[in-house]
Amino acid sequence: MSLPLRRTPISSEPAPRLSASPAAVAPSVEPTAPATTPAAPLAPPAKATPASSLDIYAGDPNFMTSLARGLIVIQAFTQQSPQMTISQLSIRTGLSRAAVRRCLYTLTKLGFAGAEDGSRYSLRPRMLTLSHTYTASNTLSTAAQPILERMSAAHRESFSVATLDGDDIVYVARTTVTRVMAVDLHIGSRLPAYCTSMGRVLLAYLPSEQLEQYLARVVLTPHTTRTVTTVDKLRLALRNVRRNGYALVDQEFEVGLRSLAVPVYAPSGRVVATVNLSGNAPRLSVLEMQSRFLTPLRNAANELGIYLR
């Protein structure tokens, strides 16, 4: 005889929770901030040197770095520093002493440089053959010189022709009747474009993209209290040049120096150079410059433009 099975009723109450002992509970740990180490001061950016300008050509198999270094050494010599030691040239150029030594060795062997005392190097007269080759083969330079000489003979003033090279103007022809500047200018001299009449003309007629690139990088150093030192004022000055067809700069580069410049057009219509009159500010007023010399300058620019065809 089978006994009836007893069924245990299922409780609907939840099963009681087992409480953990205090020892089993992990203590709560407050997150701690990581220890902060004072940030090291940022190193100042490396000073740009002529040698550092060659970095953009790294990896170019067709770029002759040794030739570029030699040209950098040549350009390091100036009127203010006609003689320098290897150490001085290394500091000025940013090249290593070994690189400077090899450049000077080559230039000395070829007759372009030398050192009378064995330590202080200078350029030799043979360097003039390089500049003569340019002026003799450059139509602008050869055509401009007789025009300027004729103007100086007629007006007894100093006239110049320049082109834009990078951020500077470079004199390619010049006649001097009287010394009008503290700086002794000659063919090959360079001046900043933003504060000179010739530079303003050449900047004013640049393609807009090139002008914007120039304005983004130029450092507007004040040479006198009159120097334009903001991009907005320089833009306004350049717009006035385009509207008037000439630039007149009054003592922005040097106190007492006033200059007037007009553009020289190539057959394509592009401005390739500028003709300039420089004069002593107390002797030549702004009105006299405009009334007496604007027409002769424009005539000279038109004549020079004919030779460029």
Summary of the structure (lengths in Angstrom):
residues: 309
radius of gyration: 35.7
end to end distance: 133.9
largest distance: 150.9
contacts: 789
relative contact order: 0.08
helix: 41%
strand: 16%
